[in-house]
Amino acid sequence: MIKEDHRIDQEKKAQVLHAEIIESIQDVKGKHIVKLDLRKLDEAPTDYFIICEGDNFTQVKAIAAKIAEKVKKKIGARPSSVEGTQNGNWVLVDYFNTVVHVFYRDTRQFYNLEDLWSDAEFTVIDEL
């Protein structure tokens, strides 16, 4: 019973985190937001990916910054790391069980994470 309660609590925390991340992306007009549930894949490096894109390098950096700022302010969580802010092609915001990939459009097409992790459960987030 305790293990199941812990799992439910973790899922609720993940849902709250994901809602704040997605709202942050939308605040800065991020596009093509997709959430991948990787929990059933043995080789997955984390439980969830949230992937989005920006139209230019400045927007990519702004999306990543907004995510870190809003998540910290709203729920007190800080990313364990943020990578890629120097060039703005691909910024990774790591919340350990959830990793956010903020891509410049062309870079996203090149790496095509959605195809690489096509066995995951996909949730496409509607554009605002």
N, C-alpha and C positions, 0 to 999 in steps of 0.2 A: 504494500500500500504506500509506503514512504517513497519508493522509487517512482511509482506512477504519479504521485503528487508532485515530485520534483520535476518530472518530465513535463507535466502540464504547466507548472510554473515557468519552466524554461521556454516553452512554446509561447506563453503569454508575453514574456519579456521580448522574445524574438518578434512577435507581431507588433508590439509597440515600437521597437527599434525600426522595423521595416517601414511602418507607417510614417515615422519621422523622417527617415531617409528619403522615401518617395516624395513626401511633401516638400522636402528641401530641394530635391531635383526639379520638381515642378515650379517652385518659387523662382528659379533661375532659368526657366523655360527649357530644361533638358528634354530631350526627345527620345522616342523609341525605348521606353523603360520596360525592362523584362526582369522578372525574378525567377531564378532557377533554384528549385529545391533539390539539393544533391544528397540528402540524407540516406537515400537507399542505394547509393553508388559506393561500392567498397573503396575505390581508388580516389574518391573526392578529397580535396585538400581542406574543405570546410563544409558547413551545413548548407549555406546559401550563398549564391551570387546575386547581386543586383547590378544590372548592366544598363547603361544609358549612354547618350552621346550629346555633344555640343557642336555647334556650327563652326566654332573657331577655337583657337588655343586659349584665348582669354576667357571664353565661356566655360570651357572644360575646367580650368583652374577655379573659376568662380563657383561652379557647381560643387566641386570637392570642398572648397572652403566653407560654403554654406552648409553642407552636410555636417562637417565637423563642428561648426559653430552652433547650429540648431540642435543637434543631438545632445551636445554638452549642456546647452541651456535648458532644454525641455526635460531630459531624463538623466542628465548627469553622467553620461557615458562618453568616454574619450576613445578615439581610435588607438589601437596598439601601435599602428604605424600608418604613415601616409607616404606614398612613393610616387615619383614622376612629376612633381610640381615644377621642376626646372624647365621642362620643354612643353608640357601641356598636350602631348599626343595621347597619353594614357595615364591617368592618375588613379591610383589604387588606394582606397581608404579601407583599412582592415580593422574590423571589430571582432576578430578572432573567429566566431561562428558564422559571421556574415562578412563577406568581402564585397565592397562596392567597386565596380570598374566604370570609370568615367572616361569615355573615349572621344577623341576627335573622329568625325565620321569616317574618313578614309582609313584610319588606323583600326577602327572597329571592323571594317570590312576585311582588312588584311588578316587580322588574327582570328576572326570569326569564332569567338568562344561559344556561341550558341550551337554551332555545328559540332565543335569539339566535345561539348557536354550534352549532345542531343538526347541522351537517355534520361536526362533529368526531367522533373516535372516543371513545366513552364507556366508562368502567369504573366500575361501581357497586360501592362497597365495602360488604361485609356488615356489619351492625350486630353489635356484641358483646353 
